[in-house]
């Protein structure tokens, strides 16, 4: 539960911080844009003022009409180019253009166009053609990183000479997009680090104690695996003065009160499901798990039988017979994995069930059994020799459990017969 809470809190914190960063970044970008626009308007206004003071409208109009270049014209052109060059990081171009019904014509231009060069109408200038020809109002055009400021220039007798056009470099905020993206990425990384640090802190101070208390509660419910072999009291942090400490003290008290009864109950449950002599699972436990075995995805069965146990009991006594049974159990136990079960099905019969195995793993066990065969379970000095017979079956996917069991038993009896012949044992 604490893991789920930790994930939800971490996810919620991450979402909140990301939203906060995005909002903060958006506001910052808006401020940068507003500041940039103000800055660009100032730059454009200064450039327009400079051009207006530098250009003699009457001389420019006369030069345009006569197409005759004078020293004064060249001087003005040089001043415009010098100003644009000194501000080239901000100003892309300064021009003076005279507009007619068909097109515009350059009078001055720092972009390389000569006197009288044509400037064709685009979508924007076509839409304001009448205004450009009339020349009474200042205009501004901004689209897709293009920013132009238009100011009419009139002669002394109030005739239109043309429009001073100042074209700026990419808008202020466009030039800072890589830096802004880097800042955003950095802020998001810092948010991620902050979330990890906070979740780690909460994990140490809150989630881990909750998980320990939960494990203790599960342990009290009878699940021994929750304790990992530890005394459940170590899960309680009673030194804390907060609610977790109080809860720990309460649960610890419950644990101490229930400890004796739990030990008795655990022993009773163990005795109910295990064989007293070998400590293997018993037949009662097998029947409680049989339905699980019938519905698995793959399964391996090894059926064991002790040869000559009755003869051993009759000849050397039941004490020697018990020794043979415990020897068989210890030997079989050496083959068991964490997902395997072994049951004592009768006096001298054992069944090992592997619910999560492959054919390779069961084949390795059978190979070891073959190498050890005949596995003598009785003491060397006793005249009766008890050997271990076995038979196996394996299936994956759909299978009939009863047929597998019958196959394992049949293989075991074949091995039993072969061992009797091999060791010259009596048929009994």
WOQUI-V299364 format. One record per run of one state. SS is the DSSP state (helix for helix, strand for strand, loop for the rest). FROM is the first residue (numbers start at 0). LEN is the number of residues. If there is no record, write none. Layout:
BEGIN
SS,FROM,LEN
SS,FROM,LEN
END
This chain:
BEGIN
loop,0,1
helix,1,53
loop,54,2
helix,56,10
loop,66,4
helix,70,16
loop,86,4
strand,90,9
loop,99,4
strand,103,6
loop,109,8
strand,117,2
loop,119,3
helix,122,5
loop,127,1
helix,128,6
loop,134,4
strand,138,5
loop,143,2
strand,145,9
loop,154,5
strand,159,9
loop,168,5
helix,173,47
loop,220,3
helix,223,4
loop,227,4
helix,231,4
loop,235,7
helix,242,31
strand,273,1
loop,274,6
strand,280,2
helix,282,12
loop,294,3
strand,297,9
loop,306,2
helix,308,8
loop,316,1
helix,317,16
loop,333,6
strand,339,5
loop,344,4
strand,348,6
loop,354,4
helix,358,14
loop,372,3
strand,375,1
loop,376,10
strand,386,10
loop,396,4
helix,400,23
loop,423,5
END
